[in-house]
Amino acid sequence: MARRHFKRSKPSRSYKKLYLISTEGSKTEKGYFNLFNSRDSIIQVRCLSSKDRSSPNHVLKRMSRYLNDEGLRKEDEAWLVVDKDQWSEQQLNSLLLWSRAEANYHLAVSAPKFEFWLLLHFDDGQNVLSSGDCSRRLKRVLSGYDKGIQQSRFGQAEINRALSRAQELDNPPTVSWPTTNGTTVYRLVEQLLEGWGR
């Protein structure tokens, strides 16, 4: 009787496209972008943040440090996500220059701040007067909001609404960042939705 030879098949691991996101905040942004990490997803989101170092310069340093240490595949994407808030054009310009250095480097800016993007899930964002006003309006639609994200409140319908509202505000599309109330975070979220298996 001939002896059978069994070939052991190598386990196959499908690679999940990485979205590396360096943010100003350590809680809100991370909580929101973790929405897109799920078992069914064909992407992986990793946030780089710090509790006390939120200037654009620190956001860029965190990203640069990671890229120097770990590298980034061509199919992966690196995103800097910052607020317009009180930062100067010079500070934001260094991030914009970085985002133009490679095809898979990107910048997303919200004016006045990231919470404006969250507000667009529930409100049209018209006539937001300041950063504080943005927070107050967000607390009205998200009772108990205090920088933490209740992921169950951000379903597909709410995300689609925010995308639509952000696109309307970004018309014609900005090449840098919003100068009035607006956000370019929708560009990142559109990419994340392509691989989100919710």
C-alpha positions as CSV (number, residue, x, y, z in Angstrom):
1,M,0.0,0.0,0.0
2,A,1.4,3.3,-1.1
3,R,2.0,5.8,1.7
4,R,0.0,9.0,1.5
5,H,1.8,12.3,1.9
6,F,-0.2,15.1,3.4
7,K,0.7,18.6,2.8
8,R,-0.1,20.9,5.6
9,S,-1.7,24.0,4.3
10,K,-0.4,27.3,5.6
11,P,-2.9,29.3,7.5
12,S,-4.0,32.3,5.4
13,R,-4.4,35.6,7.1
14,S,-6.0,38.2,5.0
15,Y,-4.3,41.6,5.5
16,K,-6.5,44.3,6.8
17,K,-5.8,47.7,5.4
18,L,-4.5,50.0,8.1
19,Y,-5.8,53.5,8.7
20,L,-3.3,55.1,11.1
21,I,-4.9,58.2,12.6
22,S,-3.0,60.8,14.7
23,T,-5.4,63.0,16.7
24,E,-5.4,65.9,19.0
25,G,-7.8,64.4,21.5
26,S,-7.2,61.2,23.4
27,K,-10.8,60.2,24.0
28,T,-13.4,61.6,21.6
29,E,-11.7,61.0,18.3
30,K,-10.4,57.5,19.4
31,G,-13.9,56.5,20.5
32,Y,-15.4,57.6,17.3
33,F,-12.9,56.0,14.9
34,N,-12.9,52.8,16.9
35,L,-16.5,52.4,15.5
36,F,-14.9,51.2,12.3
37,N,-12.9,48.3,14.0
38,S,-15.1,45.2,13.8
39,R,-14.6,41.6,13.2
40,D,-16.3,41.8,9.8
41,S,-14.3,44.8,8.7
42,I,-11.6,44.5,6.1
43,I,-9.8,47.5,7.6
44,Q,-8.0,48.2,10.9
45,V,-8.1,51.6,12.5
46,R,-5.3,52.6,14.9
47,C,-5.4,56.0,16.7
48,L,-2.3,57.7,18.0
49,S,-3.1,60.2,20.7
50,S,-1.9,61.8,23.9
51,K,-3.7,63.3,26.9
52,D,-1.6,66.4,27.2
53,R,0.1,67.0,23.8
54,S,-2.5,68.2,21.4
55,S,-0.9,70.9,19.3
56,P,-0.7,70.2,15.5
57,N,3.1,69.9,16.0
58,H,2.6,67.1,18.5
59,V,0.0,65.4,16.3
60,L,2.6,65.4,13.5
61,K,5.4,64.2,15.7
62,R,3.4,61.2,17.0
63,M,2.7,60.2,13.4
64,S,6.3,60.7,12.3
65,R,7.6,58.7,15.2
66,Y,5.3,55.8,14.4
67,L,6.2,55.9,10.7
68,N,9.9,55.9,11.4
69,D,9.6,53.0,13.9
70,E,7.0,50.9,12.1
71,G,6.7,52.1,8.5
72,L,3.6,52.0,6.4
73,R,2.6,49.8,3.5
74,K,1.6,51.5,0.2
75,E,-2.0,50.3,0.6
76,D,-2.3,51.7,4.1
77,E,-3.2,55.3,4.9
78,A,-1.9,57.8,7.4
79,W,-4.2,60.6,8.6
80,L,-3.7,63.7,10.8
81,V,-7.0,64.8,12.4
82,V,-6.9,68.2,14.0
83,D,-9.2,71.1,15.0
84,K,-8.9,74.5,13.4
85,D,-9.8,76.1,16.8
86,Q,-7.1,78.5,17.9
87,W,-4.3,77.1,15.8
88,S,-2.5,79.4,13.4
89,E,-2.4,78.9,9.6
90,Q,1.4,78.5,10.0
91,Q,0.9,75.6,12.4
92,L,-1.7,73.9,10.1
93,N,0.4,74.6,7.0
94,S,3.2,72.2,8.3
95,L,0.6,69.4,8.5
96,L,-0.7,70.3,5.0
97,L,2.8,70.1,3.6
98,W,3.3,66.7,5.3
99,S,0.0,65.4,3.8
100,R,1.3,66.3,0.3
101,A,4.5,64.4,0.7
102,E,3.1,60.9,-0.1
103,A,-0.1,59.7,-1.9
104,N,-1.3,57.8,1.2
105,Y,-0.7,60.8,3.7
106,H,-3.8,62.9,4.5
107,L,-5.1,65.8,6.6
108,A,-8.6,66.3,8.0
109,V,-9.5,69.5,9.8
110,S,-12.6,70.5,11.6
111,A,-13.6,74.1,12.3
112,P,-14.1,75.0,15.0
113,K,-13.3,71.5,16.4
114,F,-13.8,67.7,15.9
115,E,-17.1,67.9,17.8
116,F,-18.5,69.8,14.8
117,W,-18.2,66.6,12.8
118,L,-20.0,64.7,15.6
119,L,-22.7,67.4,15.7
120,L,-23.4,66.9,11.9
121,H,-24.7,63.4,12.7
122,F,-27.7,65.0,14.5
123,D,-27.9,68.7,13.5
124,D,-27.1,70.7,10.3
125,G,-24.4,72.7,12.1
126,Q,-25.8,76.0,10.9
127,N,-24.9,79.1,12.9
128,V,-22.5,77.5,15.3
129,L,-21.0,80.6,16.9
130,S,-17.9,79.2,18.7
131,S,-16.2,76.1,20.0
132,G,-18.2,76.4,23.2
133,D,-21.5,76.8,21.2
134,C,-20.6,73.6,19.3
135,S,-20.1,71.7,22.6
136,R,-23.4,73.0,24.0
137,R,-25.3,72.0,20.9
138,L,-23.7,68.6,20.8
139,K,-24.7,68.0,24.5
140,R,-28.3,68.9,23.6
141,V,-28.5,66.1,21.0
142,L,-26.3,63.7,22.9
143,S,-27.4,63.8,26.5
144,G,-24.6,63.1,28.9
145,Y,-21.9,63.8,26.3
146,D,-18.6,64.5,28.0
147,K,-15.9,63.6,25.5
148,G,-16.9,59.9,25.5
149,I,-18.7,58.3,22.5
150,Q,-21.8,56.1,22.8
151,Q,-21.1,54.0,19.8
152,S,-24.7,52.9,19.5
153,R,-25.7,56.5,18.7
154,F,-23.6,56.5,15.6
155,G,-25.3,54.1,13.2
156,Q,-25.2,54.0,9.4
157,A,-28.1,56.5,9.0
158,E,-26.4,59.1,11.3
159,I,-23.1,58.7,9.6
160,N,-24.7,59.1,6.1
161,R,-26.4,62.3,7.3
162,A,-23.1,63.7,8.6
163,L,-21.4,62.8,5.3
164,S,-24.0,64.6,3.3
165,R,-24.0,67.7,5.6
166,A,-20.2,67.9,5.6
167,Q,-20.1,67.6,1.8
168,E,-22.6,70.4,1.4
169,L,-20.6,72.7,3.7
170,D,-17.4,71.8,1.8
171,N,-18.6,73.1,-1.6
172,P,-16.5,73.7,-3.5
173,P,-14.1,71.2,-1.9
174,T,-11.3,72.9,0.1
175,V,-7.7,72.0,-0.7
176,S,-6.5,73.0,2.7
177,W,-9.0,73.4,5.6
178,P,-12.3,75.0,6.3
179,T,-12.1,78.7,7.1
180,T,-15.6,78.8,8.5
181,N,-17.7,76.1,10.2
182,G,-17.0,72.9,8.4
183,T,-15.0,69.7,8.4
184,T,-13.0,67.5,6.0
185,V,-13.2,64.5,8.3
186,Y,-15.9,63.2,5.9
187,R,-13.1,62.3,3.4
188,L,-11.6,59.9,5.9
189,V,-14.9,58.5,6.9
190,E,-15.8,57.8,3.3
191,Q,-12.6,55.7,3.0
192,L,-13.4,53.9,6.3
193,L,-16.9,53.0,5.2
194,E,-15.6,51.1,2.2
195,G,-14.1,48.5,4.5
196,W,-16.6,48.7,7.4
197,G,-18.5,45.5,7.9
198,R,-21.2,46.6,10.3
